[in-house]
């Protein structure tokens, strides 16, 4: 049996923004032709606008402008919702139950009756604290959610595959997917843009498709016909029809079609009565009931008007057409009596498995198509009348929903009180106005499960960027909830949480949802330049617990004086050219935007429009310029050893354009990268130190030591060495920060010949050829028994604000020396022990016993990245320990996420080129998340370009922790779980100190 879910939720209680917009006065108009900004629409779209304008659902913002691209606000939203749902609206109502909705408000007063109709129907309770926020904006994803809920399709959201669109919030992805599937809205080429504000054209087209679908739930037919005085035939319809669909030749009386040349028609104002003026001489046989067939009619929403072929249209003959006769004069024809429609029958049953603590669901079925009205009352209340049910008198919840005859539907009721007995009363009213008897179902909600006390609610707010009229504030809360904020002039008294929520005395206020432990932001605009303010904010968790009020003082920038623009001139030169990139200094006489395009040499010079659109270009774009200040164009992605021409022009803020400037250049040819040995710095009886140089930018060295004479070796054996190689002694790798770089090793055998194999890795991931060097260790003089050289390895480090803490485990170390620098250097053991100039900290670590050591350095600069170098020491000598990087804390890149594709790791990060560090750990859901610095220092890495690369993962069950690094900046940690071949992406969580991982 088909089941149709009907869910009426508080669609307008969504968390809408509080940025004010201009209101809209209803301006009377009849068609899209009255508005100049609708003239470019295609015919199909104009028809949708015409239908809603003529139905009185939409108006313009002036006599000539519809405001098609204007952002819609909640007042407009309320009017449309009430009208397309067919709610009862008291147009004479002047007082609202919301304190911010006033009948005399020029911006939104017109919407008061519609807002109250929504509240009376249980569809909205406003945004909290007795307010509705009529000027608040509505996002596209909120519009999609509303349209799905109006159609009663919310139950289908959970079974609809969510959109994979990063422009849509996670909570809305199912609603958006279903709205697109139902063709209520469309997605653009670059995504749905769910968090952008919806415009009036989207509300029109979305409302049209929703109303069209809703209309199909009720009968669309000719309900009766009457031959009346004045030689007329009146056809009554169940819904309004489109006048353009009327074709008299498709209306037949006793099998004979009407003649459009002789007969004419008019349509009533409500479009539900078609009055046909029959031509002189038209007659019927009054002894028989006339048979009338009607075809081709369509509703204002484009649906077909059809009658059941087996059920003739009821016909009465009040006044026969002049000249009509009877073929049976001896027996008068009995009066034509339309069939009597029986009263509808409604059945209601509780869905026991669907009754929860605050919700309940009921299956309903009507014998005919119509509307079910319901009310939930306390168990001891008297049974209400149908009128009381419809009005919700004494009800804790009430409402209505369309149902189709003979088809199971459902009523989903929410916001009930747990562990409480109720009675649901319901009746059905058919489309002709007949009512069923009142049905009732007694039920009791479940008792609440015991809950644990909520976590402490804390909120942190800082100021990041301030402009002349705007400011940006990063925020983070300890638990999930809603942050309420208000901006007050400096010097005003600190407001209470209630005053912040209501915006008392504020120049700007609002609220935003927050997820616990995840960075978010407040973007505030509409401020006055060169003015001091204080932002006050607090968070209310989902359990109702509130944080303390936080405050941030800030001052907006002063406006720069403007002068009339001079003549627009642009100068462009070429400064540096590489194999795939070029750098161009540019200077403009006035402030504006430079548009540029790189074309192959020999191509014709393009016009400004072609430059702006990138016609025929290998690279093109634009950049803002400040008048008189040198800027630059950095262009990459070019082909080596190729001739090009850069064309550029500037457009000033007033729209004035410079002439097109051009610069010819040729990219360098690629040179192979090599590494080579410069000198032997030291060879001892047990080790060596060699200096190595490269012909290009090498970022890492791989090296391998084999005992004996040189042998032919593959590059793979150096990068991925096998300890089973003949003569294998040791292998290692090290990052390159200076040139030349140094390679050292110890633990070799005296008087033995070895060969060292070295190769480099470039920033692009390429490998050099293998360089080799053969040497013999020296004779050990006066050998004595001495301890083995110690070893030291990091077991746990973390950075918190201006403090760095580290923990090391050692084998055989008496002391561990360390030095902390704010730059990368190639240091020897002696450098670390004695110190170098400019160190942020140095010394020996504190011995903790059992071979463990610790260090703490504080009063560091959050805006710097620090590098920790270590040396372990005992009587047997010294050995270099781990090097560890602590990335700067003042700015975290984001957002950053990773996704699995089969056994591939796919990062998603808005950077052209960056390093991806990833740490693979055994699957353990109870383990903590390592810090970003731990992942960077202990993990593997790959270079990612343009976000199009993936990394192959091994088979098995494990967690991969990932961090993206660009320059001195890094992201937070994201993680992906690979488990039994079913990878799952996990959102980034808060960073915690790294566990003691192996």
Buried (B, 14 or more C-beta within 10 A) or exposed (E): EEEBBBBBBBBBBBBBBBBBBEBBEBBEBEEBEBBEBBEEBEEEBBBBBBBBBBBEBBBBBBEEBBBBEBBBBBBBBBBBBBBBBBBEBEEEBEEBBBEBBBBEBEBBBBBBBBBBBBBBBBBBBBBBEEBBBBBBBBBBBBBBBBBBBBBBBBBBBEEBEBBEBBBBBEEBBBBBBBBBBBEBBEBEEEBBBBBBBBBBBBBBBBBBBBBBBBBEBBBBBBBBBBBBEEBBBBBBBBBBBBEEBBEBEBBBBEEEBBEBEEBEBEBEEEBBBBBBBBEEEBEBBBBEBBEBBBBEBBBBBBBEBEBEEEEBBBBBBEEBBEEBEBEEEEEEBEEEEEEEEEEBBBBBEBBEEBBBBBBBBBBBBBBBBBBBBBBBBEEEBEEBEBEBBBBBBBBBBBBBBBBBBEBBBBBBBBEBEEEBEBBBBBBBBBBEEBBBEBBEBEBBBBEEEEEEEEEEBEBBBEBEEBEBBBBBBBBBBBBBBBBBBBBBEEEBEEBEBEBBBBBEBBBBBBBBEBBBBBBBBBEBEEBEEEBEBBBBBBBBBEEEBBBEBBEBEBBBBEEEEEEEBEEBEBBBEBEEBEBBBBBBBBBBBBBBBBBBBBBEEEBEEBEBEBBBBBEBBBBBBBBEBEBEEEBBBEBEEBEEEBEBBBBBBBBBEEEBBBEBBEBEBBBBEEEEBBBBBEEEBEBEBBBBBBBBBBBBEBBBBBBBBBBEEEEEBEBEBBBEBEEEBEEBBBBEEBBBEEBBBBBBBBEBEBEBEBBBBBBBBBEEEEBBEBBBBEBEBBEEEEEEEEEEBBBBEBBBBBBEEEEBBBBBBBEBBBBBBBBBBBEBBBBBBEBBBEBEEEBBBBBBBEBEEEBBBBBEBEEBEEEBBBBBBBBBBBEBBBBBBBBBBBBBBEBBBBBBBBBBEEBEBBBBBEBEEBBBBBBBBEEEEEEEBBBBBBBBBBBEBBBBBEBEBBBEBEEEEBBBBBBBBBEEBBBBBBBBBBEEEEBEBBEBBEBEBBBEBE
